[in-house]
Amino acid sequence: MGKAPPEDQLEALVAHARDGDEKAYGKIFKLCYEDIYDYVARRVGNRSDAEDLTMQVFARGLKAVGSYEERGYSVKAWLYRIAHNSVVDYFRAQRQTVDLEDANELADGSDIEGLVATREELRVLYAEIASLPAAQSEVLVLRFIEDLSVAETAAVLDKKEVTVRALQFKGIRNLRTRMTPQQEKDDERHR
């Protein structure tokens, strides 16, 4: 995940872009591309498609920036909403399931065994998140991988904050159940 630009900087750039300043939107692109790409790549699991979809997100954003309204959510949440809709459209067209691959670049290579174990754990975690019901999976990705607030996640998914919190709770509970080794489950039952 890239370093998040200050929200006031993005708001100022959107204001300029709304007034027709194409360079301002280009700066938004540069500041937000990496985070939006990472989000899309995690969802579609295919680098080429992720690159294409990310470009579509920013093209849609450019078309819509003239009518952008500040509604109490960050500019980045607005872009994530466009990205979310693009991913939904992609899967509707593809009619495929999400296959998340380990897209993170980890460690410095000094501990190969640890790196392999960490990557395997992340692969398993991403696979488990992807196997959750879609709404729970989406909330967990936005909240904990993309680091959006509950309010921003609610805006992206067009859901109420209380619904996002409930989906987050259920998703974490389901992950915990799925990822707790069987021996620990048996021990807990006998206590």
Protein Blocks (a to p, Z undefined) as FASTA:
>chain_A
ZZdddfklmmmmmmmmmnopaklmmmmmmmmmmmmmmmmmmmnopaklmmmmmmmmmmmm
mmmmmmgccehiafklmmmmmmmmmmmmmmmmnopacddddfbdgdjhlammlmmmmmmm
mmmmmmmmmmpcfklmmmmmmmmmnopafklmmmmnopafklmmmmmmmmmmmmmmmmmc
fklmmmmmmZZ
